[in-house]
Amino acid sequence: MRIAVDAMGGDNGSKPIIEAIKEFKKVYPQDEVIVFGKKEELEEISSICRIVDAPDIVPMEAGALEVIRMKNSSMCKAINTMKEEGFDAIVSCGSTGGFLSAATIILKMIPGVKRAALVTAFPTKIKGKKVVVLDVGANNENSPEELVQFAYMGRAYQQALFASENPQTYLLSNGAESHKGSPLVKQTYELLNNQNFEGFKGNMEARDVLNGDADILVADGFSGNILLKGMEGIAKAMSTMIKDNFKKNLWTKLGYLHVRSGFKNMSETMDYKSVGGAMLLGINGVVIKAHGNSDAYSFKNAMKVAHQMVENNVVNKIKESFKNE
């Protein structure tokens, strides 16, 4: 398969992207990686990748029109070349709004899909078990019909990434009961229930998302993005508080020696970098948005998600689901 990589625009520059590509190629030597960015910065991987010189960097606050106008930017060249040459996937850690909007405009939507959704997998308290959440920020407003489509696309993504036979799907709400939720959630609940959506289990509160019961959690983009950022903030705060408490004095440092294996296990279980990126579902192609502050490990895993999505034919599976829409 052929994977395009936008090597510029991330918080940490091109260096971690270069290291990520080296590691990715060790695991997937058969994949062709086409890297877009400043040629002089990418010289060391020219023997294992095709390099396309694209010196301009899209600013983080850029929108779709600005990206499209920046013809010599790594992001714009990568998206346009993907369409022209038929690449299988694209990965970028650049401007989220600009990347997702430009990809939608240039690559186009899958026929029948009303709105694209940004999907990622959250870690849960069960090691190795992740919950797929969508939408986590591609939209600010959604309709019940769009959320139903998110459920179908989320199922295709979840099964492609984790090979689950019967994934359990929930709606994000302020209560588990069927009568709880906003008008949007209530109407979506009714539609999924009336369609006998396979594996639909009802509503789920935000506090239960990481318990490991759900395989797929459906939300409108505004609520999903708040959930994502809220959990990231809590995880960061808790990590800092734990470290500070163990650094208090000699006795707390000695205490840490007895429990460090447990904390290491917890850290590995809750590590968001193990997924590395979110996919924009509903687009004609595998479009992966990596974290803006990606390190080599995180970006490598984002590329791995791209490989898995292509390998499992997730775009065509979504097309099949919506061909009669």
C-alpha distance (Angstrom), angle and dihedral (degrees) to the residues before:
residue distance angle dihedral
M1 . . .
R2 3.81 . .
I3 3.80 119.4 .
A4 3.81 123.8 -171.7
V5 3.81 117.0 -148.2
D6 3.80 125.2 -162.1
A7 3.80 99.4 -150.1
M8 3.81 97.0 -175.0
G9 3.79 135.1 65.6
G10 3.80 100.3 50.6
D11 3.79 122.2 122.7
N12 3.80 92.1 -110.5
G13 3.79 100.0 45.0
S14 3.80 126.1 -128.5
K15 3.82 99.7 -47.8
P16 3.85 98.2 85.1
I17 3.81 89.5 43.0
I18 3.80 90.3 55.3
E19 3.81 91.4 49.8
A20 3.81 90.6 46.8
I21 3.81 91.6 52.8
K22 3.82 91.2 50.4
E23 3.81 90.8 52.8
F24 3.81 93.0 43.4
K25 3.81 92.1 52.5
K26 3.80 90.5 53.5
V27 3.81 89.0 59.8
Y28 3.82 97.9 35.2
P29 3.83 106.1 28.3
Q30 3.80 90.9 158.3
D31 3.82 93.6 62.4
E32 3.81 117.6 94.3
V33 3.81 111.1 -134.5
I34 3.80 117.5 -161.4
V35 3.80 110.9 -164.4
F36 3.82 123.8 -158.6
G37 3.80 120.3 -160.2
K38 3.79 145.6 76.3
K39 3.80 104.8 -17.9
E40 3.81 94.3 -145.6
E41 3.82 91.4 55.3
L42 3.80 93.4 49.8
E43 3.81 99.0 46.6
E44 3.82 94.7 108.5
I45 3.83 92.6 64.2
S46 3.81 96.2 43.0
S47 3.81 89.9 104.4
I48 3.81 93.1 60.0
C49 3.83 101.3 30.8
R50 3.76 141.6 39.7
I51 3.81 108.3 -111.7
V52 3.80 122.0 -150.1
D53 3.80 114.2 -167.0
A54 3.81 110.2 -126.3
P55 3.81 108.6 154.9
D56 3.81 101.0 177.6
I57 3.80 120.4 91.8
V58 3.80 121.3 -147.8
P59 3.84 110.2 -131.0
M60 3.81 116.7 -119.9
E61 3.81 93.1 -115.0
A62 3.83 93.8 52.1
G63 3.78 121.3 126.9
A64 3.79 130.2 -147.9
L65 3.83 96.8 -87.3
E66 3.80 92.2 50.3
V67 3.81 90.6 50.5
I68 3.81 91.9 49.9
R69 3.82 91.6 49.2
M70 3.83 92.2 51.5
K71 3.81 94.2 79.4
N72 3.82 93.7 171.0
S73 3.79 95.3 48.5
S74 3.79 119.2 113.3
M75 3.81 91.0 -124.5
C76 3.81 97.4 49.9
K77 3.82 93.6 43.6
A78 3.80 91.6 47.8
I79 3.82 94.4 51.7
N80 3.82 94.6 43.2
T81 3.80 93.3 46.0
M82 3.80 90.2 48.1
K83 3.81 89.0 57.7
E84 3.82 95.3 42.0
E85 3.82 96.5 47.0
G86 3.79 99.0 30.9
F87 3.80 100.0 -118.2
D88 3.79 115.3 -174.0
A89 3.81 98.3 -133.0
I90 3.78 145.9 0.0
V91 3.81 130.1 -150.5
S92 3.81 127.1 -166.5
C93 3.80 137.9 163.3
G94 3.80 92.9 -166.3
S95 3.81 130.2 106.5
T96 3.81 107.9 -21.2
G97 3.81 97.8 -152.2
G98 3.78 94.3 42.4
F99 3.80 95.0 45.4
L100 3.79 96.8 46.9
S101 3.81 95.1 42.8
A102 3.81 94.6 45.1
A103 3.82 91.5 46.9
T104 3.80 89.5 51.9
I105 3.82 93.0 49.7
I106 3.81 96.6 43.7
L107 3.82 102.3 35.7
K108 3.84 95.0 34.4
M109 3.79 131.1 -143.5
I110 3.80 125.8 -73.8
P111 3.83 107.4 -100.3
G112 3.81 110.3 -96.1
V113 3.80 95.9 22.4
K114 3.80 110.2 119.8
R115 3.81 97.8 -165.8
A116 3.79 135.5 5.1
A117 3.80 116.8 -122.3
L118 3.78 131.4 -151.6
V119 3.80 109.3 -131.9
T120 3.77 132.9 -172.9
A121 3.79 138.7 161.4
F122 3.82 119.8 -110.6
P123 3.80 120.9 -152.9
T124 3.82 116.2 -117.3
K125 3.79 132.7 -157.8
I126 3.81 88.2 -95.9
K127 3.79 107.5 84.5
G128 3.78 110.8 -119.6
K129 3.82 93.2 13.0
K130 3.80 117.9 110.5
V131 3.78 133.2 -179.9
V132 3.80 119.3 -138.2
V133 3.83 111.2 -134.9
L134 3.81 126.8 -167.7
D135 2.97 141.4 -150.6
V136 3.81 99.2 23.5
G137 3.78 98.5 164.8
A138 3.80 117.0 -35.7
N139 3.83 91.2 108.7
N140 3.80 137.1 33.6
E141 3.80 94.9 -160.8
N142 3.80 132.0 28.5
S143 3.79 139.4 178.4
P144 3.83 126.5 -131.3
E145 3.81 89.7 -107.8
E146 3.80 90.7 54.4
L147 3.81 91.4 50.9
V148 3.80 89.8 52.1
Q149 3.80 88.5 53.3
F150 3.81 88.6 49.6
A151 3.80 88.2 56.7
Y152 3.82 91.5 54.7
M153 3.81 93.5 45.0
G154 3.80 91.4 44.9
R155 3.78 90.2 53.5
A156 3.82 91.5 52.8
Y157 3.82 90.6 48.4
Q158 3.80 94.3 46.2
Q159 3.78 93.6 49.6
A160 3.82 91.3 46.9
L161 3.81 93.4 49.8
F162 3.80 100.7 38.0
A163 3.83 104.9 17.4
S164 3.83 93.7 -130.1
E165 3.78 115.4 172.7
N166 3.80 97.2 -154.5
P167 3.82 111.8 13.5
Q168 3.81 117.0 -166.2
T169 3.82 114.7 -125.9
Y170 3.82 126.8 -156.5
L171 3.80 136.9 177.2
L172 3.81 119.4 -126.8
S173 3.80 107.5 -118.4
N174 3.80 143.6 147.7
G175 3.80 91.4 -106.4
A176 3.79 138.8 23.2
E177 3.82 94.8 -129.6
S178 3.81 118.1 100.2
H179 3.82 92.9 -120.7
K180 3.83 93.4 54.3
G181 3.78 126.4 94.5
S182 3.78 141.6 55.9
P183 3.82 120.0 -53.3
L184 3.82 86.9 -96.9
V185 3.81 93.0 54.4
K186 3.82 93.2 44.5
Q187 3.80 92.7 51.4
T188 3.82 92.1 45.6
Y189 3.81 90.3 49.3
E190 3.79 90.1 53.4
L191 3.81 93.3 48.4
L192 3.82 94.0 49.3
N193 3.79 90.9 45.4
N194 3.82 93.5 49.1
Q195 3.81 90.9 48.1
N196 3.82 90.6 51.5
F197 3.80 87.9 -128.7
E198 3.79 106.1 -155.4
G199 3.79 112.2 -107.0
F200 3.83 95.8 5.6
K201 3.81 108.2 153.7
G202 3.81 102.7 174.0
N203 3.79 132.6 -115.8
M204 3.79 129.1 -8.3
E205 3.79 130.2 -165.8
A206 3.81 120.3 -130.7
R207 3.82 91.8 -114.0
D208 3.82 90.6 62.5
V209 3.82 98.6 47.8
L210 3.81 94.7 96.5
N211 3.83 95.4 45.5
G212 3.80 91.4 93.9
D213 3.83 98.0 -119.6
A214 3.80 95.7 111.1
D215 3.79 126.1 66.1
I216 3.82 94.1 -177.4
L217 3.81 129.1 25.3
V218 3.81 118.2 -168.1
A219 3.80 121.0 -155.9
D220 3.78 139.9 153.4
G221 3.80 112.0 -97.4
F222 3.81 95.5 -106.1
S223 3.82 94.9 52.0
G224 3.80 92.9 40.0
N225 3.79 92.3 52.7
I226 3.81 91.7 49.8
L227 3.82 89.1 49.9
L228 3.82 91.0 50.3
K229 3.80 96.0 47.7
G230 3.79 93.4 40.6
M231 3.79 91.6 55.0
E232 3.80 92.3 45.3
G233 3.82 89.2 52.4
I234 3.81 93.7 48.4
A235 3.81 92.1 47.9
K236 3.80 91.4 50.3
A237 3.81 93.1 47.1
M238 3.81 93.6 47.1
S239 3.80 91.9 48.8
T240 3.81 91.3 51.8
M241 3.82 93.2 46.6
I242 3.81 92.9 49.9
K243 3.81 92.6 48.9
D244 3.82 92.2 47.2
N245 3.80 92.2 51.0
F246 3.79 93.5 50.9
K247 3.82 90.7 50.1
K248 3.83 94.5 55.8
N249 3.79 98.7 100.3
L250 3.80 145.1 -29.4
W251 3.82 93.5 -76.4
T252 3.79 94.5 52.8
K253 3.82 89.4 47.6
L254 3.79 89.9 52.1
G255 3.80 89.5 47.7
Y256 3.79 89.8 55.0
L257 3.81 90.1 58.8
H258 3.82 89.0 63.2
V259 3.80 95.8 49.5
R260 3.80 103.9 31.2
S261 3.82 94.0 102.9
G262 3.80 89.2 57.3
F263 3.79 92.2 49.3
K264 3.79 90.6 47.3
N265 3.80 89.7 53.4
M266 3.83 90.7 48.4
S267 3.80 90.7 49.0
E268 3.80 92.3 51.3
T269 3.81 91.3 46.8
M270 3.81 94.0 52.0
D271 3.82 97.4 38.4
Y272 3.83 108.3 131.4
K273 3.81 89.8 -169.2
S274 3.80 90.1 72.8
V275 3.83 87.7 78.8
G276 3.79 96.1 32.4
G277 3.78 101.4 -174.0
A278 3.79 148.8 35.4
M279 3.81 124.4 -125.6
L280 3.80 124.4 -136.8
L281 3.80 102.1 -132.8
G282 3.80 121.1 -156.1
I283 3.83 96.5 41.6
N284 3.81 126.9 115.2
G285 3.78 94.2 -106.6
V286 3.77 142.5 22.0
V287 3.81 105.5 -73.2
I288 3.82 115.1 -178.1
K289 3.81 123.7 -171.4
A290 3.80 110.6 -159.6
H291 3.80 123.0 -160.4
G292 3.80 113.4 -79.0
N293 3.80 90.6 -127.3
S294 3.81 94.6 44.6
D295 3.78 118.4 160.3
A296 3.81 121.5 -157.2
Y297 3.82 93.7 -87.2
S298 3.80 93.7 49.9
F299 3.83 95.1 46.1
K300 3.81 92.0 46.4
N301 3.81 88.1 55.5
A302 3.80 90.6 48.7
M303 3.81 87.9 55.1
K304 3.79 88.4 47.9
V305 3.83 89.6 55.2
A306 3.82 88.3 51.9
H307 3.82 90.5 51.6
Q308 3.82 92.2 48.5
M309 3.81 93.1 48.4
V310 3.82 91.2 52.1
E311 3.79 93.2 42.2
N312 3.81 91.5 51.8
N313 3.80 93.1 45.0
V314 3.81 92.8 -127.1
V315 3.83 95.5 162.3
N316 3.81 92.8 54.5
K317 3.80 90.3 45.2
I318 3.80 89.3 56.0
K319 3.81 89.8 46.2
E320 3.80 89.5 54.0
S321 3.80 90.6 50.5
F322 3.80 91.8 53.9
K323 3.80 103.7 34.0
N324 3.81 91.2 103.8
E325 3.80 95.7 42.9
